[in-house]
């Protein structure tokens, strides 16, 4: 009786994508505030400013008013990822608890992209690639599996042991 186990090709990633982290750490909260975001802002184009009325995120001609520095930092992460809408917890203590996870994941994504962007010389193309990259890492793991291309089996893809080596 053969008890050989097949390797699991659909293993979950070690680090959770932004979408899964967002679903798990933010959408599980009861008191949330919906915030509209611009959708296409690259890092370096956003600025956090404190004025008399609180914190603001400024990007181009637009700005988002924030209740605190923590909320501004969280919204900045999602703004730079290109999200168009996000729900933010009203509980400041919860934002303080989850913010390091989002910032470290975003910093890691930026670092990985910076390592590879040196091969793209066109600034316009680099921006397009970066926005596609951010869109790709922002989806949930389930969405990734749904959009992942499937390999089609073909007759030309034979296992090595079935190839007649005498004809080669």
N, C-alpha and C positions, 0 to 999 in steps of 0.2 A: 504494500500500500504506500503510495507516494504522498508524503506530507509536506512536500516542498512548498514554501510560501512564495507568492509572487510579490515583487517589490511594489509598494504603494506609490504610484506615479502622481497621485493627486494629494500630496502632502501639503499641509498648511504652511505658510511661510513662518520663519522664526519671529520676524517683526510684523506687526499688524499694519496694513495699509491705512492711510488717513481716513478713508471712509468707514472702516471697521472701528477704528479708534473713536471717531466722531459718534458713531451709532452707540457704542458701548459707554463712553464717558460723558457725553452731552445729552443725547436724545433720551436717555433713561431718567433724566431729571424732570421734575414736575413743573417747576416755574422756569419758563424759557422766554426769551425775547427774540423776535425775528428781526434780522438785520439784512437789508438789501446791499449787495456789494457790486462793484463795477464789472467784474468778470475777467478783464484782460489787463492786469497790471503785473509787471515784472519786478523782481526784487531790485531795490535801488531807486524805484520810482515812488515808493511810499515813504512818508515821513510822519513820525509821531510828535505832536506838539501839545504842550500844556499851556492853557490860557486861564483867564479868570473863571471861566465856566466849566472847566474840567479838561479832559483829554480829547484830542482829535487825531484822526488819521487823515492825512492830506495826500492826495494822488491826483496830479494834473490840476484841473479846475474844480475837482470835487473834494468833498470831505465827509467824514463820518464822525458824529459826536459820540463819545464814549463816556460811560459813567465813572470809569477808573482807569488807572494805568494798566492794571491786569487785563481788563476787558479790551483795551486798545492793543495790547500785545497779542492777545488771542485773535482778535479780528485782523490784525496785520498778517499773521500767518495765513489765514484763509484768503485774505485779499491777494497776497503774493502768489498763492496757489491758483488763483483765477476762479474761485468759487463765486457764484452769483447771488447766493442766498445762504445764510447760516443762522442757526438758532444758538443763542448764547445764554448760559445759565444766569439767573439773577443773583444767585448765591455767590458772593465774592470769595468766600472760603473755599468753595468747590472749584472756582476758577483758579485760585492759587494752587490748589492740589493737582489739577490736570494740566496746567499750562506748561510745566517742564517737559511733559511727554510730547506735546505737540511741537514745542520749540526744538527739542532735540531731534525729533524725526524730520522736521523741516531742514534743520542745519545739516543733517546727514544727507538728505536728498540734494541739497545745494552743493555739498562737498563732492558727492559722486558726479553730479553734472559738471562741475568745474573741471574735474579731472579729464572729462571727455570732450568738453567744448572747445578745447584748443585746436581740434582738427577741423572745426567749422570756421571758415574765414569770413563769410558774409554775415554782417551784423543782423540783417533782416532774417536770414535763414536760421541763425543762432537763436533769435527770439522765438521764431515759430517752433523750432525743435524743443526749446525750453517749455513753451506753453503746452505742447503735446505731451511732453514728459510729465509735467505737473498734472495734467488731466489724467494721465495713465496711473500715476501713483495715488490719485485722490479717490479712485473707485474702491468699492469693497471687494473682498476676496471672492465673494459669490459672483459679482459682476465680472470680475476678471475671468473666472472659469467659464462664464457664459459667452464671453467674447474671444476666448482663446481659440486659435485655429486648430482644427483637428487634423491629424495626419491621415491621409487616405492610403489604404493599402493598395499596392500595385504588384503586378507580376514581376516587375523588374526589381522589386525590393525583396529578394530572397535571403534567408539566413545563410551565413557563410558555410555552414556544414552541408547545405544542399547543393552547393556549386560543384560542378564537375571540373576539378582542377586539371584534368588531362587535356581539356579543350583550350586551355589558356596558355 
